[in-house]
Amino acid sequence: MILGNINHLDLIPYLPTKIKQSIEYVKDNVNSNTPAGRYDIDGDNMFFVVSDNSLRYIHEANPEYHKKYIDVQIVLDGQEGMAVSTLPPHTQVLDDKITENDIAFIKTPDEETMLVLQQDDFIVFLPNEVHKPLCAVDNKIANVRKVVVKIALDYL
């Protein structure tokens, strides 16, 4: 996983070109007036989803991982808790939709760390990296507007 801020990409010169381009595209083309929904950058190779969400308590969510797509999650407005695990997703699979939707939900691993993303922060999850988005920060339910860019692994 890679953590950064869309206004300081120069701090991550090793960021893969396609990932950097996707972040710059969102920065230049998405704002508070952009309607929620899916937007293609390059068809199914690279696209993003704008969404307005209510956060949830960390215990109410199950972690997820992907196989085919890289996730670039960008907070546009608000604050988002993101629980992560550095362990592989070798735990009980609760809902396997890898084949049809490139997502599987798993039982929360024993080792989990909460990160807090502020406005303009982003986090990149590579396939098999376990993450639990949309978690309440300090147990406060709030709203967050975000973008999730999906980049096919074989598109890099």
N, C-alpha and C positions, 0 to 999 in steps of 0.2 A: 504494500500500500504506500501511497505517496500523499503527503499532506501539504497544502500550500494555500496561497491567496491569489486570486485572479489578477490583482493589481501589482503583484511582485513575482511574476514568472521568471524574471532575471535571476532570482535566488535558486532556481532549479534548472540550470543549463543542460542537464542530462535528461530532462523530460523528453520522452519520445515525440518526434515531430507531429504525428497525427493527434496525439493527446493534447499537445500544446495548441495545435490549430483548432481543435474542437473547443477548447476553453476560450481562445481568442474569438472564435465565431460567436459563442454565447455572449461574451462580454460586449461585442460590437452590435449584436442583433436582438438581444432579449432585454426587456425592461419590465417595469411594474404594469405596463399596459398590454403586454403580450398575453393573449388568451391562453388558458391552460389547454394542453393537448400535445400531440405528437408532431414533430417537425423533422423532415428529412434534410440531411446535409449531403449524404451520398447513398440514398436508398437504405437498404438493410445493412449496409456496411458501416454507416455512421448516421445516427439520428439522435434526437433528444426529446424528452418529455418535460414540459413545464407543468408543475402541479402546485396546488395550494392544499396544505395538509394540517390536520390537528395532530399534535404530538400525543404520545401515549406513554403510560408508565412502562418502565423497562421490563417488568415482569409480565406484561400483557402481550409481548411480542416474541416471535421466534426468529433466531438468526437465519440468514439466507446465504447462499453462494450461487455462483454461476459457472458455466463451463465454456460457453462460446463467446460471450461478450465481456469486455472490460466496462466497468461502471466508473463514470466520472460524475460525482455528486457535488453540486454547487449550490450553496445557500445564497439566495437572492435577497431575502428579507426575513429577519428573525434570527433565532438561535436554535440549533438542533443538536441533541445528544445523539452520538453514534457509538454504539457498543461494538467493539471489535474483539477478535480473537486471533492470536498469532499461531494457533494450532490448526492443523488440517481439519477438514470437515468430516472427521471420522467419529461421528456420534450417531445417535439414533435419527434417522431421516423420518420426519413427520409428514411431509407432503412433497413428493418428488414430481416436479413438472419440468425437469431438465429437457426432455425430448421435445415437448410442445412449446414451452415458454422460456427455456434456459434459466430456470430458477428451481431451487430446492430449499425447503425450510427444514431446519434441524432442531433437535433439543439443544437448549442453551448449554454450552460447554462449561466445565468448572472454572476455567480461566477466561475471564471476560474483562475488558477494560473499557471505560466510558471516555470518549473524547467529546469535546464541545466545539462545534463549528459555529463561527460567527458569520455575519453578513460578508459576502465575497470570499469566504473560505471554500476550498474544495478538497475532496479526498478521492483518490483513485484506488479502485479495487480491481485487482487482476483476478482471472478465474481461480476458483477454489479458495479465495480469501473470504473468510467468514465475517459478516457484518450484520448489524441490527440497526437499521435507520429509524428516524422519527421518534427518538426517545425523549421524554421530558427531561429538562435540565432542572436540577434541584427539586424534583417532583412537582414542577409547575407545568400544567397543561397550557400550551400556547399554540399559536399558529405559526407555520413556516411556509415560505414560498421558495421553491427550489427547482432546479433543473437536474435531470439525470441524463447524461450523455451515454449512449451505448455504442461501443466501437467493437466491431467483430475482431477477434483475436488475429485471424488470418489476414486482416486488412492492414495491420501495422506493417 
